[in-house]
Amino acid sequence: MRLELVHLDNAFSAQRAFLDACAERAAVSVDALADGPRVRLWGYDADLARLEAKLGESAHRHGDGGPVLAFLGSGDFHHVSAMLIARAAADASRPFTIVHLDNHPDWVRCSSGMHCGSWVNRALATSNVAKIITVGVCSKDLQHPEWKGGNLTALKNGRLELFPFAQPPSKVSSDYGAGASHRQEGGLIHWKSIADIGVAAFVELLLSRIETADVYITLDKDVLASPDAVTNWDQGRLSLGDVIALIHAVAGRHTIVGADVVGDYSAPSYAGGVWPFIRKWGESIIDHPRVALGPEAVAAANEATNMRLLAAFAAALKG
């Protein structure tokens, strides 16, 4: 396993124990602090291409052909996962499934560049990606998903399966059929949720839905209940213990070809011109909840979770 810290913000700066643990594992640091403000929340193609080239250079200099575990900072950068998935896919000898743990589906349309809420569509178009299974959503993104630009076509054709933690039926105007994670009756999509079937039963269901030998895991810590993480987004309801059990279960039956973790908290900083700054600032005002804890408490909570995730993924990636 190669461990990679992609520094797009200052999310890890106060997590000394975590940084020391990464150093002990010979972590590679990618200095992308100059890129972070330009691609935070979303980025134009040219800015994204510069960052992707930097990630490619890191792999060229330090890569050994083995799986990579990357920590990326804030969930505002979850679209960077699409670049890491593409990097893993380029080295893959066979198709793999993406297991996506998140409180948001990240499946909206984005006409220019890529958004932290749109990267799933880029990943679905990547060679060697067989399917994406999204796990843990309980945000409002699934309420009237057509109005919000959700990629329900991928749900209908089976390239995407979505298992919320808990979710009321979603109103839709078109026919999206039925699949492993949903059924449609009239104008409503009914979801097969984790809360309804229980975590243990869901893990077995998830394993039955992975049809490839290889798996890539991307984890946004906003899928976790608030005691286990403090992020820039609203929190989900899975416990850290449940997430770690899921990681171990998947690794017990499949080869993990890569993984990444986002969802540490950092104060937003934007660059790239007046109009992008205004748009991103407005979006953050609408979508980012206020953080009640002080900086030390935030860092302590996220560091404790990162330490446990580092150990879990290191075992899963045979590091």
Solvent accessible surface area in square Angstrom, and as a share of the most:
residue,aa,sasa,rsa
1,M,56,0.25
2,R,23,0.08
3,L,1,0.00
4,E,0,0.00
5,L,6,0.03
6,V,0,0.00
7,H,41,0.18
8,L,3,0.01
9,D,17,0.09
10,N,99,0.51
11,A,11,0.09
12,F,3,0.01
13,S,71,0.46
14,A,70,0.54
15,Q,2,0.01
16,R,147,0.53
17,A,50,0.39
18,F,0,0.00
19,L,32,0.16
20,D,74,0.38
21,A,17,0.14
22,C,1,0.01
23,A,71,0.55
24,E,151,0.68
25,R,103,0.38
26,A,82,0.63
27,A,26,0.20
28,V,21,0.12
29,S,73,0.47
30,V,8,0.05
31,D,101,0.52
32,A,0,0.00
33,L,93,0.46
34,A,85,0.66
35,D,17,0.09
36,G,1,0.01
37,P,30,0.19
38,R,93,0.34
39,V,1,0.00
40,R,4,0.01
41,L,0,0.00
42,W,12,0.04
43,G,1,0.01
44,Y,80,0.30
45,D,89,0.46
46,A,62,0.48
47,D,11,0.05
48,L,7,0.04
49,A,58,0.45
50,R,125,0.46
51,L,0,0.00
52,E,69,0.31
53,A,68,0.53
54,K,73,0.31
55,L,2,0.01
56,G,32,0.31
57,E,84,0.38
58,S,10,0.06
59,A,25,0.19
60,H,155,0.69
61,R,166,0.60
62,H,77,0.34
63,G,36,0.34
64,D,114,0.59
65,G,75,0.72
66,G,30,0.29
67,P,34,0.22
68,V,24,0.14
69,L,0,0.00
70,A,0,0.00
71,F,1,0.00
72,L,0,0.00
73,G,0,0.00
74,S,0,0.00
75,G,3,0.03
76,D,0,0.00
77,F,1,0.00
78,H,1,0.01
79,H,0,0.00
80,V,0,0.00
81,S,0,0.00
82,A,3,0.02
83,M,8,0.03
84,L,6,0.03
85,I,0,0.00
86,A,33,0.26
87,R,38,0.14
88,A,22,0.17
89,A,6,0.05
90,A,87,0.68
91,D,114,0.59
92,A,27,0.21
93,S,113,0.73
94,R,112,0.41
95,P,70,0.44
96,F,0,0.00
97,T,1,0.00
98,I,0,0.00
99,V,0,0.00
100,H,0,0.00
101,L,0,0.00
102,D,1,0.00
103,N,1,0.01
104,H,21,0.10
105,P,4,0.02
106,D,12,0.06
107,W,3,0.01
108,V,42,0.24
109,R,178,0.65
110,C,49,0.29
111,S,126,0.81
112,S,61,0.39
113,G,13,0.12
114,M,4,0.02
115,H,33,0.15
116,C,7,0.04
117,G,13,0.13
118,S,7,0.04
119,W,0,0.00
120,V,0,0.00
121,N,39,0.20
122,R,102,0.37
123,A,0,0.00
124,L,17,0.08
125,A,89,0.69
126,T,26,0.15
127,S,88,0.57
128,N,45,0.23
129,V,9,0.05
130,A,38,0.30
131,K,13,0.05
132,I,0,0.00
133,I,0,0.00
134,T,0,0.00
135,V,0,0.00
136,G,0,0.00
137,V,0,0.00
138,C,34,0.20
139,S,10,0.06
140,K,146,0.62
141,D,45,0.23
142,L,1,0.00
143,Q,74,0.33
144,H,56,0.25
145,P,0,0.00
146,E,41,0.18
147,W,197,0.69
148,K,91,0.38
149,G,7,0.07
150,G,8,0.08
151,N,35,0.18
152,L,4,0.02
153,T,87,0.51
154,A,5,0.04
155,L,6,0.03
156,K,113,0.48
157,N,95,0.49
158,G,36,0.35
159,R,79,0.29
160,L,2,0.01
161,E,9,0.04
162,L,0,0.00
163,F,0,0.00
164,P,0,0.00
165,F,24,0.10
166,A,26,0.20
167,Q,26,0.11
168,P,80,0.50
169,P,61,0.39
170,S,2,0.01
171,K,125,0.53
172,V,14,0.08
173,S,105,0.68
174,S,55,0.36
175,D,96,0.50
176,Y,30,0.12
177,G,29,0.28
178,A,79,0.61
179,G,42,0.41
180,A,27,0.21
181,S,1,0.00
182,H,8,0.04
183,R,115,0.42
184,Q,37,0.16
185,E,100,0.45
186,G,70,0.67
187,G,39,0.38
188,L,62,0.31
189,I,0,0.00
190,H,42,0.19
191,W,21,0.07
192,K,89,0.38
193,S,4,0.02
194,I,2,0.01
195,A,52,0.41
196,D,116,0.60
197,I,63,0.32
198,G,31,0.30
199,V,44,0.25
200,A,82,0.64
201,A,53,0.41
202,F,2,0.01
203,V,16,0.09
204,E,93,0.42
205,L,40,0.20
206,L,0,0.00
207,L,11,0.06
208,S,71,0.46
209,R,62,0.23
210,I,11,0.05
211,E,128,0.57
212,T,25,0.15
213,A,51,0.39
214,D,10,0.05
215,V,0,0.00
216,Y,5,0.02
217,I,0,0.00
218,T,0,0.00
219,L,0,0.00
220,D,6,0.03
221,K,0,0.00
222,D,1,0.00
223,V,0,0.00
224,L,0,0.00
225,A,27,0.21
226,S,73,0.47
227,P,111,0.70
228,D,34,0.18
229,A,1,0.01
230,V,18,0.10
231,T,6,0.03
232,N,3,0.02
233,W,33,0.11
234,D,59,0.30
235,Q,46,0.20
236,G,5,0.05
237,R,138,0.50
238,L,6,0.03
239,S,44,0.29
240,L,6,0.03
241,G,36,0.35
242,D,44,0.23
243,V,0,0.00
244,I,22,0.11
245,A,53,0.41
246,L,7,0.03
247,I,0,0.00
248,H,85,0.38
249,A,29,0.22
250,V,0,0.00
251,A,15,0.11
252,G,65,0.63
253,R,148,0.54
254,H,28,0.13
255,T,74,0.43
256,I,5,0.03
257,V,37,0.21
258,G,1,0.01
259,A,1,0.00
260,D,0,0.00
261,V,1,0.00
262,V,0,0.00
263,G,0,0.00
264,D,1,0.01
265,Y,64,0.24
266,S,3,0.02
267,A,69,0.53
268,P,53,0.34
269,S,63,0.40
270,Y,26,0.10
271,A,39,0.31
272,G,30,0.29
273,G,45,0.44
274,V,116,0.67
275,W,154,0.54
276,P,12,0.08
277,F,92,0.38
278,I,86,0.44
279,R,105,0.38
280,K,1,0.00
281,W,139,0.49
282,G,23,0.22
283,E,37,0.17
284,S,10,0.06
285,I,111,0.56
286,I,142,0.72
287,D,59,0.31
288,H,29,0.13
289,P,62,0.39
290,R,238,0.87
291,V,49,0.28
292,A,108,0.84
293,L,94,0.47
294,G,38,0.37
295,P,118,0.74
296,E,150,0.67
297,A,45,0.35
298,V,10,0.06
299,A,17,0.13
300,A,61,0.47
301,A,27,0.21
302,N,2,0.01
303,E,32,0.15
304,A,60,0.47
305,T,4,0.02
306,N,0,0.00
307,M,73,0.33
308,R,123,0.45
309,L,0,0.00
310,L,6,0.03
311,A,58,0.45
312,A,5,0.04
313,F,0,0.00
314,A,3,0.02
315,A,59,0.45
316,A,3,0.02
317,L,6,0.03
318,K,155,0.66
319,G,59,0.57
